[in-house]
Amino acid sequence: MESGPTVFAGMVFVLFGGALLVWTAVRVRHREPVAQDVSPVASATLAGLAAVATLALGAWCFTRL
């Protein structure tokens, strides 16, 4: 009964983190800005770190099953 919310939260974090990581990689590969009016290196780094942190949080949720 308690595993339902954990699975849902884990899936949300993993899907968001994966989508953010893919989106950031595509933007960087096409040499397009990740964020407007921000340094390209800083914005790509921050978005990448946020994506990895979100994926790690999703993985942590799955270890709690």
C-alpha positions in Angstrom: 0.0 0.0 0.0 2.8 2.4 0.8 4.8 1.6 -2.3 2.3 3.3 -4.6 3.4 6.9 -3.8 7.0 5.9 -3.8 6.8 4.4 -7.3 4.9 7.5 -8.5 7.4 9.9 -7.1 10.4 7.9 -8.3 8.9 7.8 -11.9 8.2 11.5 -11.9 11.8 12.3 -10.8 13.3 9.9 -13.3 11.2 11.1 -16.2 11.8 14.8 -15.4 15.6 14.3 -14.9 15.9 12.2 -18.0 14.0 14.7 -20.1 16.0 17.6 -18.8 19.2 15.8 -19.4 18.2 14.9 -23.0 16.9 18.5 -23.7 20.1 20.0 -22.3 22.3 17.7 -24.4 20.4 18.5 -27.6 20.6 22.2 -27.0 24.3 22.0 -26.3 24.9 19.8 -29.3 23.1 22.2 -31.7 25.0 25.1 -30.0 21.8 26.8 -28.9 21.5 28.5 -25.6 20.1 26.5 -22.7 18.9 29.7 -20.9 18.4 33.1 -22.4 20.8 35.9 -21.4 23.0 33.6 -19.3 26.5 32.2 -20.0 26.1 29.1 -22.2 28.6 27.1 -20.1 27.1 28.1 -16.8 23.5 27.4 -17.9 24.4 24.0 -19.4 26.4 23.1 -16.3 23.6 24.1 -13.9 20.9 22.3 -16.0 23.1 19.2 -16.2 23.7 19.2 -12.4 19.9 19.6 -11.8 19.2 16.7 -14.1 21.7 14.4 -12.5 20.4 15.4 -9.0 16.8 14.7 -10.1 17.8 11.3 -11.5 19.6 10.5 -8.2 16.6 11.5 -6.2 14.4 9.2 -8.4 16.9 6.3 -7.9 16.8 7.0 -4.1 13.0 6.7 -4.2 13.2 3.3 -5.9 15.6 2.0 -3.2 12.9 2.8 -0.6 10.5 0.1 -2.0 
